[in-house]
Amino acid sequence: MEHNVIIIGGACAGLTAAIYSSRANLKPLCIEGYQAGGQLMLTTEVENYPGFPEGIMGPELMQLFRKQAERFGTQFITADATKVDFSKQPFEVFVRDKSYKTKSIIIATGASPNLLKIPHEERLMGHGVSTCATCDGFFFKNQHVVVIGGGDSAMEEATFLTKHASQVTVIHRRRELRASKIMQERAFKNPKIKFIWDTVPTEVLGDKEVTGIKIKNVKTNKIEEFKCQGFFLAIGHTPNTKLFKGQLDLLDNQYLKVTNNTKTSVPGVFSAGDVHDHHYRQAVTAAGSGCMAALDAEKYLESIT
């Protein structure tokens, strides 16, 4: 059987693409992966997605997206795509040893936030540990939060968090920041932002929510406890593009290279969401991107029939 469109990825972008392409009667197959739902599965409450004035739990929002796609006829495979072949038509996507053929592809595999891999970091994700200040900053009104990192994104996160938190402490493993001069100056001038240099976190503390962290000075090896209510990681993201190396053009930072919003280097293969968007990385922009990819795939399919 040859599909009209296969969607690889089952979070905001992929599920929106599934909704649009199934409503266009393209009968899409969505290979949603074992980590279906993406980064929103790690978020407790989402308050900035339009249409939910009281907020909604991240996993619940993803469940609603999926139900909507299913309602219009999307088929799902809850497993990871393990290999692709975009060198000829029809394209092929493999799930282990099973091959699925398709006329078009929408890639929506997202990006994974880089973690420190320290004790209790993942357990307390969504309970004080966060990888997105714009998503979660509101929940830390008048609280003391920590930002880990020294680049532009860390300074952006720290500056944004001062709108809500009473104090923001940036912890960096070196004595100098990697951030651009303008971002550094903005952070240094902000009275709510303080810095701890030459230091790394070694453990997140707390039972049901973050109460503090253990930090170690890399020069003296001294370990101490530091009280805080929020722990924000701003040490970058890794796009989930490993599967497509050698098949599609990637940028230097390994994100998918796109033109006209969704088109990859292979005609008929489209991209949606954080797998190419390393600037906005929001649920609503990923969903919008999924819509665009589905409409572009529909036009492409019309052009080849």
RALIN-V467900 format. One record per helix or strand of 2 or more residues. SS is the DSSP state (hx for helix, st for strand). FROM is the first residue (numbers start at 1). LEN is the number of residues. If there is no record, write none. Layout:
ss->[SS SS]
from->[FROM FROM]
len->[LEN LEN]
This chain:
ss->[st hx st hx st st hx st st st st st st hx st hx st hx st st st st st st hx st hx hx]
from->[2 12 29 38 45 56 58 75 83 91 98 111 129 133 144 152 167 181 193 199 212 223 230 237 242 269 273 283]
len->[7 12 3 5 2 2 14 3 3 5 10 3 2 8 5 10 5 9 4 7 6 5 4 3 3 3 3 22]
